[in-house]
Structures are given as C-alpha cells and as structure tokens.
Amino acid sequence: MNMHINIKHKQKGFSLIEALVAFLILSVGMLGIASLQTMSLKSGHTAALRTVAVVKVDEILESMRSNPTAVINYAAGEADMGTDNGCSQTTVAAATCTPAQMALDELFRWKSSLIEALPNNAATTASVVITPPAPPATMNLVVVSVNWSERDLDTGNAASMSYSVAIQM
C-alpha cells in the first residue's frame, strides 16, 4: 500500500509585500498628520497676532472713554506717534497734565506698545480717525485701524494683515 499523502503547508506570518504595503499606508497617514500640525501652528500664530491687535484697539478705546473731553485729541494718522508728555509716569505728572496732553501721551504709549507687540515693526501702523457728529447727532464716529505684516509660511512672502473697529462715542 503505497499511499501518497499530500500535505500542504499553510503559510504563517506576513509576506514582505504585505509589510511594505502596511508601511506605505502608515507613512501616508503620518505625512497627513504632520501637514495638519503645520497648518495648526500657522493658524495659531496668526490668531495670536490678531488677538494682540484686538486687545490693543480695545486699550486705546478705553483710554478715550476715560478721557471724554479730549476725544478729538486722540486722532492720529499712521505717521503721527502722539507726544511723550510723561503724563502716565507719575501721579504728580498726571495731575498736572491737561486732558489734551493726557490724550497725546496715551496715544504715544499705545502706538509704542503696538509696534513692540506686532511683528515687522516697519510695516506696523495704526491710525485713529475721528469724525465729528453732524447735527442732530451728538456722538463722534471713531475708527481705529491697525495694520501689520507677517510672513506667509506657505509662500514665504509678506502678508498684510489689518484690524479695524468703528464705534460712536
């Protein structure tokens, strides 16, 4: 009795091709995650700078609200830096400053801190435009604008950014 038994051996484990395909799929997924991380960092940086601009605009508006008799003195173009009158240095100096001097001093300090807080100091500008009311209106229209430039991480070129607020006071 010659019985020939045909035993087939089942393959165990992964083949090299299966392992390479799995590695390829994992690599593509990791590249996608890295791309998302890069986009998140770029967006976070831009959001932080926009937050600075919003806070700084609110800062000058609050200064204007606290000095209502000299609101018109806060008007300043992009090149106008205000005047360092020393009004905010000591309580004695603040007591001797007129509301107009206080406005120019606060404008000077605000623009200086704005230039320090936003990138690319040469491109960082701010303006405060005040339009007096036309009768029968009694409130001024105040427009505060902040402009800055930041590097676009996609292209490497400068990207112009701006934030403006218009209110009546």
C-alpha positions as CSV (number, residue, x, y, z in Angstrom):
1,M,0.0,0.0,0.0
2,N,1.6,3.0,-1.3
3,M,-0.3,5.9,-0.1
4,H,1.0,9.2,-1.0
5,I,-0.2,11.8,1.4
6,N,-0.4,15.3,0.0
7,I,0.3,17.7,2.9
8,K,0.0,21.3,2.2
9,H,1.8,23.6,4.4
10,K,-0.1,26.8,5.3
11,Q,1.8,30.0,5.2
12,K,2.2,31.7,8.6
13,G,3.0,35.4,9.1
14,F,3.2,38.3,6.6
15,S,4.9,38.4,3.3
16,L,7.4,41.1,2.5
17,I,4.9,42.7,0.1
18,E,2.2,42.9,2.8
19,A,4.6,44.5,5.2
20,L,5.7,47.1,2.6
21,V,2.0,48.0,1.8
22,A,1.3,48.4,5.5
23,F,4.4,50.6,5.9
24,L,3.3,52.7,2.9
25,I,-0.2,53.2,4.4
26,L,1.3,54.2,7.7
27,S,3.7,56.6,6.1
28,V,0.9,58.4,4.1
29,G,-1.1,58.8,7.4
30,M,1.9,60.2,9.2
31,L,2.6,62.7,6.5
32,G,-1.1,63.8,6.7
33,I,-0.7,64.3,10.5
34,A,2.5,66.3,10.0
35,S,0.7,68.6,7.5
36,L,-2.2,69.2,9.8
37,Q,0.2,70.0,12.6
38,T,2.0,72.6,10.4
39,M,-1.3,74.2,9.4
40,S,-2.3,74.3,13.1
41,L,0.9,76.1,14.1
42,K,0.4,78.7,11.3
43,S,-3.1,79.4,12.3
44,G,-2.2,79.6,15.9
45,H,0.4,82.2,15.2
46,T,-1.9,84.3,13.1
47,A,-4.7,84.0,15.8
48,A,-2.2,85.2,18.5
49,L,-1.3,88.3,16.4
50,R,-5.0,89.1,15.8
51,T,-5.7,88.8,19.5
52,V,-2.9,91.3,20.2
53,A,-4.4,93.7,17.7
54,V,-7.9,93.4,19.2
55,V,-6.6,93.9,22.7
56,K,-4.5,97.0,21.6
57,V,-7.5,98.6,19.8
58,D,-9.7,98.0,22.9
59,E,-6.9,99.6,25.0
60,I,-7.0,102.9,23.1
61,L,-10.8,102.9,23.0
62,E,-10.9,102.5,26.8
63,S,-8.4,105.4,27.1
64,M,-10.6,107.5,25.0
65,R,-13.7,106.6,27.1
66,S,-11.8,107.5,30.3
67,N,-10.9,111.0,28.8
68,P,-14.1,112.0,27.1
69,T,-13.4,115.8,27.0
70,A,-10.3,115.2,24.8
71,V,-11.5,112.5,22.4
72,I,-10.7,114.6,19.4
73,N,-7.0,114.8,20.5
74,Y,-6.7,111.0,20.0
75,A,-7.0,111.5,16.2
76,A,-3.7,110.3,14.6
77,G,-2.6,109.2,11.2
78,E,-0.2,106.4,10.6
79,A,2.9,108.5,11.0
80,D,1.7,110.5,14.0
81,M,3.1,108.9,17.1
82,G,1.5,111.3,19.7
83,T,3.7,113.1,22.3
84,D,5.5,111.7,25.3
85,N,4.3,114.2,27.9
86,G,5.2,112.0,30.8
87,C,1.6,112.1,32.0
88,S,1.4,108.4,32.8
89,Q,4.8,108.2,34.5
90,T,3.8,109.5,38.0
91,T,0.6,110.6,39.7
92,V,2.1,114.1,40.1
93,A,2.6,114.4,36.4
94,A,-0.8,113.0,35.6
95,A,-2.4,115.6,37.9
96,T,-0.7,118.5,36.1
97,C,-1.5,117.3,32.6
98,T,-4.4,118.7,30.7
99,P,-6.9,116.2,29.2
100,A,-5.4,117.0,25.7
101,Q,-1.8,116.4,26.9
102,M,-3.0,113.1,28.5
103,A,-4.6,112.1,25.2
104,L,-1.4,112.7,23.3
105,D,0.6,110.9,25.9
106,E,-1.7,107.8,25.9
107,L,-1.6,107.8,22.1
108,F,2.2,107.8,22.2
109,R,2.4,104.9,24.7
110,W,-0.3,103.0,22.8
111,K,1.5,103.2,19.4
112,S,4.8,102.4,21.0
113,S,3.4,99.2,22.7
114,L,1.6,98.3,19.5
115,I,4.9,98.4,17.5
116,E,6.6,96.2,20.1
117,A,3.8,93.7,20.2
118,L,3.3,93.0,16.5
119,P,5.9,91.7,14.0
120,N,7.8,93.6,11.3
121,N,7.9,97.0,13.0
122,A,8.4,98.9,9.7
123,A,5.0,97.6,8.5
124,T,3.2,98.0,11.7
125,T,1.0,101.1,11.6
126,A,-2.1,102.4,13.3
127,S,-4.5,105.2,12.9
128,V,-7.3,106.8,14.8
129,V,-9.8,108.7,12.7
130,I,-12.4,110.8,14.4
131,T,-15.4,112.2,12.5
132,P,-17.3,114.9,14.4
133,P,-21.0,114.5,14.6
134,A,-23.3,116.1,12.1
135,P,-26.4,117.7,13.7
136,P,-28.6,116.4,15.2
137,A,-26.2,113.6,16.1
138,T,-24.1,114.2,19.2
139,M,-21.6,111.4,19.1
140,N,-18.2,111.2,17.2
141,L,-17.5,108.4,14.9
142,V,-14.2,106.8,15.9
143,V,-12.4,104.4,13.5
144,V,-9.3,102.7,14.9
145,S,-7.2,100.7,12.4
146,V,-4.2,98.6,13.0
147,N,-2.1,97.2,10.1
148,W,0.9,94.8,10.3
149,S,2.8,92.4,8.1
150,E,3.6,88.8,8.9
151,R,5.4,86.2,6.9
152,D,3.1,83.9,5.0
153,L,4.5,80.4,5.8
154,D,3.1,79.0,2.6
155,T,4.8,81.4,0.2
156,G,7.5,83.0,2.3
157,N,6.3,86.4,1.2
158,A,4.9,89.1,3.5
159,A,1.2,89.0,4.1
160,S,-0.6,92.2,5.0
161,M,-3.0,91.9,7.9
162,S,-5.4,94.5,9.4
163,Y,-8.0,95.0,12.1
164,S,-10.4,97.9,12.3
165,V,-13.2,99.0,14.6
166,A,-15.7,101.8,14.1
167,I,-17.7,103.0,17.1
168,Q,-19.6,106.0,18.2
169,M,-18.6,107.8,21.4
